[in-house]
Structures are given as C-alpha cells and as structure tokens.
Amino acid sequence: MILFKEEVSEKGGSLMTNFKGFIVRNYDSKVEGQIEKLSTDDLSAGNVLIKVEYSSLNYKDMLAFQKNGGVIRNYPLIPGIDLAGTVISSEDANFKEGEWVLGAGYGLGVSHSGGLAEIARVPGEWLTKVPENMTTREAMIYGTAGLTAGLSIKALLEAGMKPEDHVLVTGSTGGVGSIATKILAKLGYENLAALVRKPGQAKIAQSLGATEVIDASSIRSGKPLQHQTFDYVLDTVGGDVAAALLSMVKIDGAMSVCGNVGGNKLATSVLPFILRGISLLGIDSITPPAEIQNEIWQKLATDWNIVDELVVDEVGLDEVLQVVQKLKDGQHLGRTIVKIQ
C-alpha cells in the first residue's frame, strides 16, 4: 500500500498527500466528522512527523464530535487525543527516524491535529518514547486513560494508600476506571470496591479484580459528612457522585479526581477537610511534567503492566463513528483502540 507520496506545493515546499484520516468540520447546525484524503497542509505545526499506527477513543474524543462539546474550538481539525507510531522525520534531537513514539494529552485533538489520521505532526515536547517492553498497540490500549489511571494511583500512593486499605474506584468499567481497578488488583488490593451504574457492569468489575461492587444509585449526596466508609477513592466521574463520596472518606484519607462525565460542579463544604483532614487530589493528565509522564509509562510497561488483562476492542477508522455513538449513549466499556495503518 502506498501511504503517501511527495509533491511540490504551489508555495515551493513539499507536501505529503494520499494519506487518509478523520477530519471534523463545523457547519451551522451541526459538527460532522468523516474520513477524507489529506495532506500535510491539513496538519498543525510541529517538528516531528509520525506515521501513526494506532490511536484510541475516549470520552473526550466523543465530545470533539459534538456541537458545543467544549473540546474543539477551531475547525476543521483532525481529532484524536492519543497516538502511537513511528517517526518519519524529526527536527527534535530527542527523537530519531524509525523510533516508536507516543503522544497523549497536551493539545492533541483539541487545538492541534490529533491521532485519527495516518500521518501526524507534533511538537517534540509533547511526545514520549514508547518503553522498550511495550508496543505501539499496547501503548494505545493504555493511552490517555492509562496515563490518567497511573497518575491517579501515584497521587493516592503518595497520600498514604496501602494494599490493606478500603479503596473505591468509580467508573470502574470505563477506560480510566478499568485500568485503575486492574492495576490495584495486581498490586494486591483485596478490599477493592467498584462503583457501577448498570447491572451488567458488575461482572466486568469483578473480572477486573474488584472484591466488592456498589450500585451508584445507592450513593446519595446532600450531607456534608456521612458514615466513614472508604480510606481512599479514585474518582473518574466528578459531579454529584464525587461530592457524595468525599463525605464518606475516612479521617486522613484522600480522593483523587480526574473526570467530569458526571458534571463539572462539586457541591460540598469545608467540613470533610477541616474535621477529617481529607485530601482532594486533582489529576492533570493533559500537561504532566515529562519526567512524571515517563515514570508512569515505565510503570505501565513493567510493575503495573496489565495490558493483556483489559477489556479491549480494536476498530478501524471506518468504525470510529459507531464507537463515538456508544460513548455518547453511555454504552461503552473498557478500551477501544483504532488501528490506523
């Protein structure tokens, strides 16, 4: 298969054409994404050109396909907040032709052309080398979800979380939650609770290593302090669920927060903080320092490696819109990776 060919542009430079990718365009009444033939003129600026092998689909990617989704602000744009592939050419001394690299977060698929195309052009400071014990496919099974799960676990461990503690993971069958649950089970957490919304998710949570499954409908908000139930909470949902669980964390416990599928607002009081000494840990998976990001990816390739035990679907570019609809309808489970080449 011919991936691309070089032609001379009218401006006198060279451009690559005949590669395909998704592009999202904004019309008066709606936003539409479709596969088109693209050139490097459709890519954002950057100093590393990449042959993309895999991307992945996340809740944030779904929002990129929605009118007023709050993700893409300037159209047209290639979506995809994750990518992994091979360096074609590089003006960044840290990356060489032929190396495997991955990108997650920063402006990818938001303000910068993303991973749902056969070619990407990215600033070198946004990239990480794929660890030695990991493939590009495995990197995207983790993707932003794995990075976020890893950052959440790291924050809770630094706050004092131990294997004997009672730990709750919300959104436990989604991208971040499923990875976090599986890693914690691998690390020996035997009092591991999973919060689910639908009956069919209970068995999935248990297969990931949860020893206790809690129906989200049983979690009530309203009181600033409720019965002390959990030592630590890894929250991926936000909104009323996060507010209710914050009031259930034990003295000197902590809760990490990394998502907003349940809403952006956090209706709580100062009482959990001043009467129980609880720590609320915000997780930034968009622009973590390079050394922290590298640390998490190395952990995911070694001590926290659970890539073969996750619920994973693999699709092609022509199936992206079907997965986006599942994400929108709340019917998506686990991880979905997109094979680009």
Secondary structure, 3 states (H helix, E strand, C coil): CCCCEEEECCCCCEEEECEEEEEEEECCCCEEEEEEEECHHHCCCCCEEEEEEEEEECHHHHHHCCCCCCCCCCCCECCCCEEEEEEEEECCCCCCCCCEEEEECCCECCCECCCCECEEEECHHHEEECCCCCCHHHHHHHHHHHHHHHHHHHHHHHCCCCCCCCEEECCCCCHHHHHHHHHHHHCCCCCEEEEECCCCHHHHHHHCCCCEEEEHHHCCCCCCCCCCCEEEEEECCCHHHHHHHHCCEEEEEEEEECCCCCCCCCCCCCHHHHHHCCEEEECCCCCCCHHHHHHHHHHHHCCCCCHHHCCEEEEEHHHHHHHHHHHHHCCCCCEEEEECC
